Amino acid sequence: MSVLASVRDLAIILLALESFVIGVVLIVLILEIRNLAKLLREEIKPILDSADETARTVRGTTTFVSETFVNPMIRASGFASGVMQALRILARRG
């Protein structure tokens, strides 16, 4: 056998081993992607659902506080400001 034939045979063997290693790595990668999808479905989704529920609760609380406290205070403050302005105008005339 010539040296060239030995180098060729060695290169073929190395390429076959490299292909095998790449195949194994691809299989491991596919399994890890499947595990990640499972993690997202089983663990992250409930967390997101809980966060969504919390956001809805906060939105409801904000609406309640706005309707029962803030809006009446704004109306009362506006009315008081209007009365004070009317009194100032009447005081200047008198």
N, C-alpha and C positions, 0 to 999 in steps of 0.2 A: 504494500500500500504506500501510496505517496503521501507526502506531508499535506498536500492540498486536500486530499480525500479525508485525512484525519481531521483537519480543521473544519471541513464541511460537515462531517458527521458530528463533531462536537458542537458546532453551531446549531445543527438541527436538534440535538438533544437539549441544548440550552433554551431554544425557542419553544420546544414542547414543554419544558418545565415552567417557563415563564407564562405560557398560555394556561397551564394548569393553575398556577398561583393566581393569575388574574381571574380565572373562573371562580376560584374559591372566594376571593375578595368580593367579587360581584354578588355571590350568593349571600355572604355575610352582610353586605350593604343592603340588599333587598330585604333581608330579615330585620335589620335595624330600622329601615323605613316602615316596615309593617308594624314594628313595635312602637314607633313614634306615632303612627296613625292611631293605634290602639290607645296610647297615652292621651292623645288629644281628645279622642272620643269619650274616654271613660273618666278622665280626671280634669281636664281643662274646661270641657263644656259645662259641667256642674258649677264650676267657679264663675264662668261667664254668666250663667243663668242667675246665680246668686247676686252678682254685681248688677245685672239688669233689674232684678227685683228691688235691690237697694236703691237704684236710681229712680225707679218708679215711686218708691216710698218717699224719697226726698222730694220728688216733684209734687206729690200729693200734699206733703207737709208744707211745702213752700206755697202752694196754692191756698191751702187752708189759712196759713198765717197772713197771707196777703189779703184774702177776702175778709177775715175777721178782725184784723188788727191794723194793718198798714193802710188799706183803702179808707176805713173810717177816720183814721188819724189825718190822712191827707185832706179829706173833705172838711174835717173840723178845723184844721189849720188854715185851709183856704177860706173858710167862712169867717174865722176870727180875723184873718188878714183883711178881708173885705170890710168887715165891721170897723176895724181900726182905721182903714183908709177913709171910709165914709165919715167916721167921727172927726178925722183930721180936716176933711173938706168942710164939714159943718162948723168946726171950731174956727177956721179961717174966715168964714163968712160972718160969723157972729162977733 
